[in-house]
């Protein structure tokens, strides 16, 4: 398990753009499960939406990507590098993510060629899928 301090040693993201609170499973280069505790104090709820706070889909995808970055950047040969988005494919949103939810973020790396790879991503709350898709990354 990785706590927030260990996550920050691997990826460069910081508040207010760090969307992973802990990693409970990590298989370097292959798979990880992380969590984001969604609270009413999140800065984005002030404008999305004031009368019905909903976590923006783009930030759910970003949270998934950050877990993916932990998978890739925890590998010895990638330490100190940065993982960038190369594409977001087939993403679908199936459930709102609301204050009080614990967002589970699962990524499986399904393809790699050199510095480029694809991860199958699933975000869920209490076993109910909130978002699914494939994320392409490039490591530099």
PyMOL commands that set and color helices and strands:
alter all, ss='L'
color gray80, all
select helices_A, chain A and resi 4-10+43-46+57-73+76-78
alter helices_A, ss='H'
color red, helices_A
select strands_A, chain A and resi 22-27+31-37+83-93+102-113+116-125+128-139
alter strands_A, ss='S'
color yellow, strands_A
deselect
rebuild
show_as cartoon
